[in-house]
Amino acid sequence: MIIRNQRMEEIQPQSGNNDTAGHENSGMVSGPADPLSEVTVNTANMEIHHHPDLIHKKKHLKEYLIEFLMLFLAVTLGFIAENLREHLSEKDRAGIYAKSLYEDFTTDTSELHKLMIFTNEKITGIDSMEANLSHLGDRYRDSILYRSVLFLLSTFQFDNINGAYDQIKNTGSLRFFNQSIVNDLNSYDATSEKLKLMEDWENKFLFEKVASQAVQMFNFKVFEDIGKKGPISHEMYLKNLNSESIDILVNQGEIIKRLRVRQLGQQKILIQKANGILASLKNEYNL
């Protein structure tokens, strides 16, 4: 398409002035044509924009229902997928925690068996001490008396391995386990704390009362010889032995014995609970 400038169209040649204009302009150099005089527009590649139809057609109820169902299914499937991912993640973490718990309780049962052996030996040693305090002066009996007093003064506390349980409890991860296992874990922890409280009572009485009484009557160097499981190289003397000091020591031994008997009951309960937890973990997580 060719568009001519209106300015050019208005200029009409006049016959009377042509010669004069020719002479006047004869000395001038003709310049280039006006670039705006002709503009060529290529319409071959022009885009044609259609105006949108602003009149919306009314949707049927069926179309609304389909859109709602599509949206509902998308949200539901996303929710299910997220729950499934979280469930699998929690199951994996529960398996790791269960393995740690299994190892801890295996160690605990081993320690409890050793503790029960020690407790029984201590109770027997206290009974032996009471019997040998009435037969003094014989070296053989004196050595038995020293050994029995050493049992009285000795202590062995239950140091349960509860690192995994504390971590699980403090991080709120008990929810990964079924409720029966959680109940067993909490019950075991409560019984363990009760046993530790009994042990603290014994140790307090042992160091404040029994040790101060024994140091006035026995040579503690002999206790060191017995502890090293070698020959007794120090004198097994018996000092301040009278009816009063013997009665005090016997009564103190009886108190320690009763505390140990009560501890032995708690130790047996802990063994049963630990074995139950081990069985549950093994069945639940194929350990």
TIMARFI-466350 format. One line per 10 residues: number of its first residue (from 1); for each residue x, z, y of C-alpha. Coordinates in pm, 1 decimal. Each point is the difference from the previous one (the first is absolute). Layout:
NUM = X:Z:Y | ...
END
This chain:
1 = 0.0:0.0:0.0 | 132.5:-87.3:349.3 | -91.5:208.4:300.2 | 65.6:-145.0:341.0 | 65.6:208.6:303.3 | -280.1:-5.1:251.4 | 259.0:-35.4:273.4 | 101.7:-334.3:-140.4 | -356.0:-120.5:-39.6 | -85.2:66.0:364.4
11 = 283.7:-218.7:127.1 | -140.3:-355.9:41.1 | 219.3:-293.6:117.0 | -92.7:-127.7:356.5 | 62.1:-360.5:84.1 | 84.3:52.1:369.5 | 264.7:252.8:-46.0 | 167.6:-133.4:-310.3 | 257.9:-203.8:185.7 | 77.6:268.0:253.9
21 = 29.5:265.8:-276.5 | 216.3:-239.8:-192.1 | 236.5:-46.9:289.4 | 5.1:367.8:81.1 | 68.6:94.8:-357.6 | 234.6:-281.7:-77.5 | 300.8:210.4:88.9 | -105.1:297.0:-213.9 | 102.5:50.3:-362.2 | -299.3:35.3:-227.7
31 = 1.3:338.9:-174.9 | -109.5:87.2:-351.0 | -364.0:2.1:-88.5 | -194.4:324.8:40.3 | 30.8:185.8:-336.0 | -351.4:136.0:41.4 | -144.8:-342.3:53.2 | -42.1:-62.9:-367.4 | -21.9:264.9:-276.7 | -34.5:-96.9:-359.9
41 = -180.2:254.5:-219.8 | 38.5:-21.8:-375.4 | -324.0:115.3:-158.3 | 96.1:-85.8:-355.0 | 128.7:348.8:-87.2 | -231.8:207.7:214.5 | -181.8:285.2:-171.1 | -369.2:26.9:36.9 | -129.9:357.5:22.7 | -351.9:55.1:-114.1
51 = -193.7:281.0:153.6 | -105.6:256.8:-260.6 | -356.9:39.7:-88.1 | -92.2:323.7:173.3 | -331.6:19.5:-172.8 | 62.0:205.7:-320.9 | -215.0:-60.8:-297.3 | -172.1:306.0:-138.6 | 155.1:127.2:-327.2 | -214.1:77.4:-298.1
61 = -8.8:349.5:-150.4 | 174.2:-132.5:-309.1 | 308.5:-95.3:204.4 | 17.3:346.6:154.5 | -24.2:157.8:-344.8 | 280.0:-218.1:-134.4 | 228.9:88.6:294.2 | -77.3:369.2:-44.9 | 72.6:-15.0:-372.7 | 328.9:-181.1:60.4
71 = 108.8:261.7:253.5 | -114.2:285.8:-221.3 | 187.1:-136.3:-302.4 | 318.8:-48.4:202.9 | -6.0:358.4:128.3 | -91.3:142.6:-341.7 | 271.8:-191.3:-184.0 | 256.4:108.0:259.7 | -106.6:362.0:-40.0 | 18.0:-23.2:-380.4
81 = 342.7:-162.3:12.9 | 134.2:270.7:231.7 | -139.7:276.4:-222.4 | 148.3:-162.7:-308.8 | 340.4:-29.7:166.9 | -10.6:363.5:110.2 | -113.1:112.3:-345.8 | 286.9:-183.1:-170.1 | 246.7:143.6:250.7 | -129.6:354.1:-57.0
91 = 12.9:-51.1:-375.6 | 365.2:-105.4:21.3 | 87.6:302.2:213.2 | -191.8:230.1:-234.2 | 207.9:-132.4:-291.0 | 324.1:74.7:186.6 | -117.7:350.1:90.5 | -119.1:61.6:-355.2 | 342.9:-85.1:-138.4 | 164.8:244.0:242.9
101 = -250.4:270.7:-92.1 | 60.8:-58.8:-368.6 | 374.4:47.1:45.6 | -50.9:316.6:208.1 | -236.1:161.1:-249.3 | 225.5:-91.0:-290.6 | 279.5:189.5:176.4 | -236.6:288.3:77.4 | -105.5:44.4:-363.0 | 364.8:9.9:-105.8
111 = 77.6:265.0:261.7 | -308.1:202.5:-94.5 | 107.2:11.1:-364.9 | 341.5:132.8:105.4 | -165.3:252.2:230.0 | -227.4:125.7:-277.4 | 300.8:50.7:-228.7 | 176.4:197.8:274.3 | -310.9:210.2:70.8 | -39.1:94.6:-365.0
121 = 370.1:90.4:-21.3 | -28.2:211.8:314.4 | -300.0:189.8:-135.6 | 187.1:61.7:-325.4 | 310.7:107.9:193.8 | -199.3:256.2:200.9 | -142.1:145.9:-320.8 | 354.6:18.8:-141.1 | 126.2:173.7:316.2 | -261.2:274.6:-32.2
131 = 91.3:56.0:-364.1 | 378.1:5.3:56.1 | -12.8:239.1:293.8 | -77.6:273.7:-250.2 | 309.9:-80.0:-215.8 | 304.2:13.5:224.8 | 370.3:42.6:-75.9 | 39.0:-271.8:-264.2 | 193.2:-304.2:123.6 | -210.0:-243.5:-198.9
141 = -321.0:147.8:134.2 | 150.5:14.2:347.9 | 69.6:-374.0:-12.8 | -361.7:-63.2:-106.2 | -116.7:224.8:283.7 | 208.6:-194.0:252.2 | -139.6:-328.7:-125.9 | -356.8:126.6:19.7 | 53.8:130.8:355.4 | 143.8:-338.8:92.0
151 = -326.8:-161.1:-116.0 | -184.9:248.7:218.1 | 203.7:-98.8:305.3 | -5.8:-374.0:-69.9 | -261.0:-235.6:140.5 | -113.2:-354.7:-71.1 | -263.4:-154.9:225.0 | -213.5:-303.4:-57.9 | 117.4:-274.5:233.9 | -260.5:-266.5:-55.8
161 = 73.3:-359.4:99.4 | -290.6:-71.6:233.1 | 150.2:-267.3:224.6 | -232.7:-277.2:-117.9 | -310.2:221.9:18.7 | 85.8:119.0:352.9 | 57.2:-357.0:116.6 | -328.5:-117.0:-152.1 | -190.4:292.0:151.8 | 157.9:-24.2:345.7
171 = -58.9:-376.0:29.5 | -361.8:21.6:-115.3 | 75.6:-205.4:-310.1 | -188.9:227.2:-240.0 | -294.0:-237.6:50.2 | 186.5:-255.9:-212.0 | -58.9:216.4:-309.9 | -321.1:84.8:-179.7 | -153.2:335.5:79.7 | 80.7:166.3:-332.0
181 = 374.3:-58.8:48.8 | -22.9:121.4:361.6 | -173.2:319.0:-116.8 | 269.2:59.7:-262.2 | 278.8:-53.8:253.8 | -155.0:242.3:247.8 | -60.6:258.5:-271.6 | 360.0:-27.3:-121.1 | 128.8:42.8:354.1 | -213.6:312.1:53.3
191 = 122.3:158.4:-326.0 | 359.0:-85.5:88.0 | -34.1:175.3:336.4 | -147.1:304.5:-172.4 | 298.3:15.1:-237.7 | 244.3:-25.9:290.4 | -174.7:289.7:172.6 | 43.8:215.0:-311.8 | 366.6:-95.7:-17.6 | 46.5:99.6:363.1
201 = -151.7:343.0:-72.7 | 240.9:49.4:-289.7 | 306.1:-109.8:197.4 | -84.5:225.0:291.8 | -37.3:303.7:-225.8 | 301.5:-102.2:-205.0 | 244.5:-22.6:289.7 | -137.7:285.0:206.4 | -52.5:258.1:-277.1 | 144.2:-87.5:-339.5
211 = 337.6:-134.4:114.8 | 64.1:299.5:224.2 | -75.6:232.9:-292.4 | 210.3:-193.0:-253.1 | 305.3:-17.4:224.4 | 22.2:380.4:-13.5 | -0.9:4.1:-381.8 | 179.5:-311.3:-131.1 | 320.8:-195.6:54.5 | -99.7:-337.9:142.5
221 = 336.9:-146.0:-103.6 | -122.8:23.6:-358.3 | -306.5:-204.0:95.7 | 237.2:-270.6:126.2 | 188.0:3.1:-332.6 | -327.3:-39.6:-192.9 | -112.8:-277.2:232.9 | 318.3:-195.4:-68.0 | -69.8:33.3:-374.9 | 348.6:129.3:-61.8
231 = 141.1:331.2:-124.1 | -83.3:312.9:194.5 | 321.2:92.3:180.8 | -132.7:273.2:226.6 | -103.1:355.0:-73.7 | -360.0:43.9:-101.4 | -44.5:327.4:177.4 | -332.8:175.6:48.0 | -25.0:210.6:312.8 | -262.4:237.2:135.3
241 = -184.1:-3.7:-329.1 | -254.3:275.8:4.0 | -362.3:27.0:-84.8 | -105.8:-80.7:355.8 | 210.6:-315.1:43.2 | -91.3:-120.3:-349.3 | -370.5:51.8:66.7 | 25.2:-191.4:328.0 | 174.7:-291.9:-168.0 | -247.1:-2.8:-289.4
251 = -297.3:-0.4:237.5 | 150.8:-277.9:207.2 | 58.2:-199.6:-315.8 | -362.5:50.4:-100.1 | -119.5:-136.4:336.3 | 219.6:-309.3:-35.4 | -121.5:-45.1:-357.0 | -365.3:1.9:104.8 | 67.8:-249.3:275.6 | 172.8:-224.4:-251.9
261 = -288.4:25.8:-245.4 | -237.0:-118.0:272.6 | 237.0:-282.1:90.5 | 16.8:-104.3:-364.0 | -376.6:-45.4:1.4 | 20.7:-226.1:306.3 | 285.6:-194.4:-155.3 | -210.3:-75.4:-307.7 | -289.1:-114.3:219.6 | 233.9:-228.8:194.8
271 = 130.7:-151.7:-323.1 | -354.1:-80.2:-113.1 | -94.3:-150.7:336.4 | 321.5:-203.2:21.4 | -54.2:-142.5:-348.7 | -358.7:-90.1:93.5 | 115.5:-182.4:313.7 | 268.7:-187.2:-194.3 | -258.7:-112.5:-255.0 | -239.9:-117.7:272.9
281 = 270.4:-193.2:185.3 | 121.4:-159.8:-320.5 | -348.1:-116.2:-99.2 | -104.7:-112.5:348.0 | 315.1:-189.7:96.3 | 149.2:-92.2:-340.1 | 316.8:201.1:57.2
END
